[in-house]
Amino acid sequence: IYLAIALFRLGKPIIYRMGDAPEVASKIQPHLWRILAWRATTIVANSHFVRSLVREQGKVFNNKCTVIHNIAPDRKAPPAPEKIKALKASKRPLQLVYVGQLTERKGIHELIRALVNLDDPRVGCWFVGNPAGEQDSLNSIQTQLKEAKSRTHIEFFGFQPDPRPYFIAADWHIAPS
């Protein structure tokens, strides 16, 4: 949206990379999406599911849309054993881990409310990731957590270049989105 004028005036080829479905919940977003997709030279979806949603928006997008899957990083070194040991030493009897963007649209607000309401000292959840532009929202959540005085143990670790120790040490990975 911010680049709309430049996109249309410059006339350069545009590759539109889509990691999520086209926005259709509001009145204006579907129109803006269709204009940008129409202007794009190529639409690259990160899954066959997203491509099918793009194609549902009209025949004009069928030939423009292709799929290129994200590739997981290839880490040559094994995960740090000392990190795994430290995490296992601090875990709760039921330890959950969320790894990803700490944003409202990923469902973490609902997850945190559920964990707080659970109020169970035997349950813990580690949050690994960045707030992706929603730092104020994350700060608000952390303040609410302190005020709630829930016995459920919730801990934020921020971005971790190698999240494997968290997956290994936790009992379950949780993905509220």
Secondary structure, DSSP 4 states (H G I P E B T S, - for coil): -TTHHHHHHH----EEEESSPPP-SSSSHHHHHHHHHHH-SEEEESSHHHHHHHHTT-GGGTTTEEE---------SPP-HHHHHHHHHH--SEEEEEES---GGGTHHHHHHHHHHH--TTEEEEEES--TT-HHHHHHHHHHHHHHT-SSEEEEEE--S--HHHHHHSSEE----
